[in-house]
Amino acid sequence: MTALDGDDDEATRATVMRGTTARGMARAVADALRETRRDAYYAETAREDGAKDAATIRVDARRVMIVEQRVAVRLMTKTSNGVLEAVAATGARATTTEASAEEDFDEREKRRIAITGPPESVQKCVELIESLVRETENRTSKRFFCPKAYLGAFIGRGYGHVHKIEGVSKCKIVISDEDKVHEGNEHSVVRAIEVTGTPMQVSLGYKLALQTLDEALASAPDAEELKAELKETSGGFDLDAERAKKKAKN
C-alpha cells in the first residue's frame, strides 16, 4: 500500500487501510477520490520474484502556480516551440480553466495553472514552468515590415519559411492582421511582423527573417523600387541597411 500525496492526511490513510482485498481496494479508491477530491487510481504491484504484492492506491499530487498570461500562452498554445511537448514529457498535466490563451489578453495579467500527476512529475513540471517564467521575463522583440503583395512569398507554403525560422532560432514570429498604408499611396501596403523571444533568439530570428524577406523581394522585377516604397510606407524600415547592420554585428 502506498499513498503518494504530500499532505497524506489521516482520513486518506484510514480509507486506504480498509483495502485488504482487490474488491476492498477498488472501494478504497472510490473513498479516496471522495475524501481528497484528487485524481487516484488502483493498480496491482508485483515483487521481483513474480509474486503479487498488496495493491496500490496512488493519489496524485497537485500544485497551483500563478503566472503571467504571456507564460500561460506558451504553456497552452500549439505554437509554443516545444513547450507543450516538454510539459508532457514530465508526466504531469498543466491546465487552466480561466480565459483562453488564444484570446486577446493583457500579457501581464495573472493566471492560475493547476499541475497534477505523480509527485515527482509535478515537481519536474513546476521546475520547467519556473524556468519558463525566468526566460519570459527576459523576453524582447524586434519589428520589421513586409509588402502585403509579397507576404505569401515571405511566409512560404504552409508557413514553411516561418516555421523554419522559428525552429532554428526558437523565436516566435507574429504577423499583424492590420494593413499599414502610406498616405496617398494606396498601392503601397505593408504588414508589420514581430519577432519575439530572448535576446539571443530574437537576434538570430530577426537575421533569418530579414534574409527570407530579401529573398522574397528579389523575385520582384522592380526590387529596388519596392524596397524604397517599403521604407517610405513603414516609416523608415530600410531592409538593406538592417541586413548590413546584422552582418556587421556578426
Buried (B, 14 or more C-beta within 10 A) or exposed (E): BEBBBEEEEEEBEEBBEEBEEEEBBBBBBEBBBEBBEBBBEBEEEEEEEEEEEEBBBBBBBBBEBEBBBBBBBBBBBEBBBEBBEBBEEBEBBBEBEEEEBEEEBEEEEEBEBEBBBBBEBBBBBBEBBEEBBEBBEEBEBBBBBBBBBBBEBBBBEEBEBBBEBBEEBBBBBBBBEEEBBBEEEEEBBBBBBBBBBBEEBBBBBBBBBBEBBBEBBEEBEEBEEBBBBBBBBBEEBBBEEBBEEBEEEE
